[in-house]
């Protein structure tokens, strides 16, 4: 099935939640609720402001993946909410690559110089994916002061944008 990447609209709100929560809670046993993630209840207010954005990967009309960038100012962004449904993962599907490509193109066009992200130790495949795509692990102390560290984040990455 053809995958299409589109900017988030309210039409995709339930689909976004249906992708993210089962991965967090079911697959990785992270004890987190929708209420503990107010950003998911206000995606435009949390992500689609300044130079930030939020995208969904669609298989037909089904949301199968998500990715976002928060504009932290001064050419710095925080990559957030990168999730892909299990059935759509892997090189053959290419959903994660498509999502990241759209985000990196956006960041290059919007003048970002640096992208940072935080993730949990449990997301081993994500670590490999980020490293394969040019992200380098950094210490928490190397993060910009305005980086939104989540309680579950224990591993951090940096990507220098070639704009």
N, C-alpha and C positions, 0 to 999 in steps of 0.2 A: 504494500500500500504506500502511496506517495505521502511523504511527510512535508508539511508546510509550517514555517515559522512565522508567527504573527505577533505584533504587540498586544499586550493584554488589554481587554475591554471587560466590562462587567459581565458580558455574555459568558465568559470563561471562569468566573469566580468559583462555582461549585466544582468544576473540573480541576482547577488548581488544587483545591483542598483534597479532592479525591486522589490526586497524584502524591502529594506531599505527606499527609498524615499517615497513610498506611506504610509508607517507606520508613518514616521516623519511628512510629510506634510498633508496627508489626515486624518489619524486616530487621530493624536494628535495636529494637527494645528500648528506645529512648522514651522515658516517661514525660511526654510533652503533650499538651492539649492545644486545640485551636485557640482557646481563650488566652493561652500563654504566648500566642504569636499574633498580637494585634495587627501586625503588618499585613497578615493574610486577609484581615477583615477590611483593610483600607489600602489596597495595592496602589491606586493612583496617588494617595497622600504619602505613602511610605517610599515608593520607588519612582513613580513617573513625574518627578519634579526636578527642577534645575536641569542638569544634563543626564539624569538617571532614566532608567526604563526597565520594563519587565516584559518578557516574551513567553509565549507558549508554543510548544511543538504540537501540531495537530495531525492525527491520522484520521482523515475524514473530518468529522466534527468532534472527535474524542481528544481531549487533552492527554498527551502521553509524556510530556516533559515541560520543564520550566527552567528559567534562568533570569537573573536580575542584576542590575548594577545600581548602586547607590552613589550619587555624586557627593563626595566628601569635601569638595572645593579644592582649589589650587591644582587641578589636573589629577586628582587622586580619586579612585573609585574603590568600592567594596563589592566584590562579586558575592551574590547571595542567592539562595533558593535554587541551586542547580540540582534538579531531580529528574530522573527518567524512569518510567514504569519498567519493571523487570522484563516484560516481553519485548520491549523496544530497545534494550541495551545491546551493546556489542558493536564491533566494527562493521558487521554486515548491515545493521540497521542504520548506523551513522547518526542517530538522533543527537547524542551528546556532542559530537563533532559539529553538527549543524548549529546547535544552540550556541556553543562557544564561539564559532566563527561569526555568527551574527553579532554577538556581544562585542567581540574584539574589533570588528569592523566599525561598529557604532562608536566604541571608545576612541578609536583612531580618528574618526571623522569629527568627534566632539572635543578633541584636544586633551584627552586623558594622557597622562605620562606614566602613571603607575596604577596597577590594580592589586589589591590585597584580598585575601579570603581566609576564612577560618573554617575548620572542619573538625570532626571528631576522630579519634584514633580508630573507631570502628569502621570507617568508610575506606577500607584498604584499596578497593578498586578506584575510588575517587582520587586517592593519593597518586596511584600509578597514572591515571588519566591526566591529572594536572601536570605532573612531572614530565610526561611524554609531550605535553603541549607547551613546554617552555616556562612553567612556573617553578620557582625555587623555594624550598622550605626556608622560613625565617623564624627567628625567635619572637616570642610574644612582645618583647621589649622593642623590637624593630618596627612594630605597627605604628601608624600615625595615631596621634592622641585622640582624634575623633573617630577612629575605627570602632564600629559597634561590635564588641566582643560578646558572643553568646555564652551562656553558662556552660554549654556542652562542648564548646570549642577548645581543643587542646593542641591542635596542629595548625600552623599558619603558613601561607604561601604568598609570594610576590611575583608579579609579572610586569616587566617594563614594556610599555606600549611604544611601538615604533610608529609615531604619527607623521 
